[in-house]
């Protein structure tokens, strides 16, 4: 989508610095930071697929250690859903890493801007 329209936004000097620092930390432009936050509530940053795969694998490993093995409130169905999530994260990590080894495409994921 071609962006040809401009919006004017009045901010203080300190707010400009805050926008610049946050955008730099996320690796995006100030325009993208403001646009994504206003439209989606989060900033979407590009990750290389291998890095995204690593993050999925790391998230799965963290969640695996939080499994409430002795919590009697969990039903068999809850446990099945839990392990399905862990397996889904592993599969996505494998897919992203396989794609990364064959090409240089990018994966897109949200990073909280707030």
KAFEN-V996058 format. One line per field, one symbol per residue. ss: DSSP state (H for helix, E for strand, - for the rest). phi: phi as a letter, one per 40 degrees, with the letter a starting at -180 (. if undefined). burial: # if it has 9 or more other C-alpha atoms within 8 Angstrom, else .. A space follows every 50 residues. Layout:
ss->???
phi->???
burial->???
This chain:
ss->------------HHHHHHHHHHHHHH---HHHHHHHHHHH--EEEEEEHH HHHHHHHHHHHHHHH----------HHHHHHHHHHHHHHHHHHHHHHHHH HH---EEEEEE---
phi->.cbbcbbcbcbcdcccccdcccccccgbccdcdccccccbgaccbcbcdc cccccccccccccdccccdbcccccccccccdcccdcccccccccccccc cbabcbbbacbccc
burial->...............#..##.###...#.#.##..##...#####.#### .######.##..#..........#....#..#...#..##.######.## ......#...#.#.
